[in-house]
Amino acid sequence: MFVLAAWRPKFERYRAEAAEDRKRRRAQRQRQADAKRSNLRLGHDIAAGLIDPSGGQLDALRKIVCHLVAGHYREVIAYGAGWTDRERQEPVGDMGHYEPRHTDAIVAAEVQRALDEPDPLRGIAQLTARWGAAFVLNPDGVTGTNALGRERIARKLSDALPGGEHPLRAAVWEFMRPVLSPNLAQLNRDAFVVDEALESTVRLDEHRSASDLAELDLGEAEASAT
């Protein structure tokens, strides 16, 4: 009896601790179940909230995309913008030669231009186009040893855009091809297109007037030959 009496306080303490542990586990399971339901509700709310996003949401989207792209692809953006926009260049030497400014200055200016655009989607497109330009530049117009030269940026370009038949590569071509001159389109086609006939980026019907044989001056000799 004495032994049982001595163990009773410990037994009661163990039983209380076990009960408290069961209570804690039940509360934890309840929190997890509530959290799962909350996450599923969040998914439904996102789907509903994006049916007609507000102007504030679209502007926030623009900021998210621009800062993410600029954060991950600083050199690529600076390379694309620095060699395609004189405003992003500075004179070098006394020969009237221009090269891109410092990477940070170019990226900051491009992000700000995208954020200042009244249309958020257009702002995203502007920054994306400078990023995309890095992959379709004419290499003859890019120095090889500058901080943003083709030799130093080659690895960055390779890491940013996988080669071969890749969905991202196809999307870059679809996005950039309409703004390329026929020469640049031909120059870059093989790097983007596998088995697709080259389509001219110039809409000839929009750049020439309609004409017929009656309007042409063939000359007397040619006219008599017909």
ChimeraX attribute file (.defattr): number of C-alpha atoms within 10 A of each C-alpha:
attribute: neighborCount
match mode: 1-to-1
recipient: residues
	/A:1	5
	/A:2	6
	/A:3	7
	/A:4	9
	/A:5	9
	/A:6	10
	/A:7	10
	/A:8	11
	/A:9	11
	/A:10	11
	/A:11	12
	/A:12	11
	/A:13	11
	/A:14	12
	/A:15	12
	/A:16	12
	/A:17	12
	/A:18	12
	/A:19	12
	/A:20	12
	/A:21	12
	/A:22	12
	/A:23	12
	/A:24	12
	/A:25	12
	/A:26	12
	/A:27	12
	/A:28	12
	/A:29	12
	/A:30	12
	/A:31	12
	/A:32	12
	/A:33	12
	/A:34	11
	/A:35	12
	/A:36	12
	/A:37	12
	/A:38	12
	/A:39	12
	/A:40	11
	/A:41	12
	/A:42	12
	/A:43	12
	/A:44	11
	/A:45	11
	/A:46	11
	/A:47	11
	/A:48	11
	/A:49	12
	/A:50	11
	/A:51	8
	/A:52	9
	/A:53	10
	/A:54	11
	/A:55	11
	/A:56	10
	/A:57	14
	/A:58	15
	/A:59	16
	/A:60	14
	/A:61	15
	/A:62	22
	/A:63	19
	/A:64	13
	/A:65	15
	/A:66	22
	/A:67	15
	/A:68	12
	/A:69	18
	/A:70	21
	/A:71	12
	/A:72	11
	/A:73	18
	/A:74	18
	/A:75	25
	/A:76	26
	/A:77	26
	/A:78	28
	/A:79	31
	/A:80	24
	/A:81	28
	/A:82	29
	/A:83	25
	/A:84	17
	/A:85	12
	/A:86	14
	/A:87	13
	/A:88	22
	/A:89	18
	/A:90	15
	/A:91	13
	/A:92	11
	/A:93	8
	/A:94	6
	/A:95	7
	/A:96	8
	/A:97	10
	/A:98	15
	/A:99	19
	/A:100	27
	/A:101	22
	/A:102	16
	/A:103	19
	/A:104	12
	/A:105	12
	/A:106	24
	/A:107	26
	/A:108	14
	/A:109	15
	/A:110	24
	/A:111	20
	/A:112	15
	/A:113	14
	/A:114	22
	/A:115	22
	/A:116	11
	/A:117	14
	/A:118	10
	/A:119	15
	/A:120	21
	/A:121	14
	/A:122	14
	/A:123	24
	/A:124	22
	/A:125	17
	/A:126	19
	/A:127	25
	/A:128	22
	/A:129	18
	/A:130	23
	/A:131	25
	/A:132	23
	/A:133	23
	/A:134	23
	/A:135	24
	/A:136	21
	/A:137	19
	/A:138	14
	/A:139	12
	/A:140	8
	/A:141	10
	/A:142	18
	/A:143	15
	/A:144	15
	/A:145	11
	/A:146	13
	/A:147	17
	/A:148	24
	/A:149	17
	/A:150	21
	/A:151	14
	/A:152	15
	/A:153	18
	/A:154	16
	/A:155	10
	/A:156	15
	/A:157	18
	/A:158	11
	/A:159	10
	/A:160	16
	/A:161	14
	/A:162	12
	/A:163	12
	/A:164	12
	/A:165	12
	/A:166	11
	/A:167	9
	/A:168	13
	/A:169	20
	/A:170	13
	/A:171	12
	/A:172	19
	/A:173	20
	/A:174	12
	/A:175	14
	/A:176	17
	/A:177	19
	/A:178	15
	/A:179	14
	/A:180	18
	/A:181	13
	/A:182	16
	/A:183	12
	/A:184	15
	/A:185	21
	/A:186	15
	/A:187	14
	/A:188	18
	/A:189	18
	/A:190	12
	/A:191	15
	/A:192	21
	/A:193	15
	/A:194	10
	/A:195	7
	/A:196	9
	/A:197	8
	/A:198	12
	/A:199	12
	/A:200	15
	/A:201	16
	/A:202	13
	/A:203	9
	/A:204	9
	/A:205	8
	/A:206	8
	/A:207	8
	/A:208	8
	/A:209	7
	/A:210	8
	/A:211	8
	/A:212	6
	/A:213	7
	/A:214	7
	/A:215	8
	/A:216	8
	/A:217	9
	/A:218	11
	/A:219	8
	/A:220	8
	/A:221	8
	/A:222	9
	/A:223	9
	/A:224	8
	/A:225	6
	/A:226	5
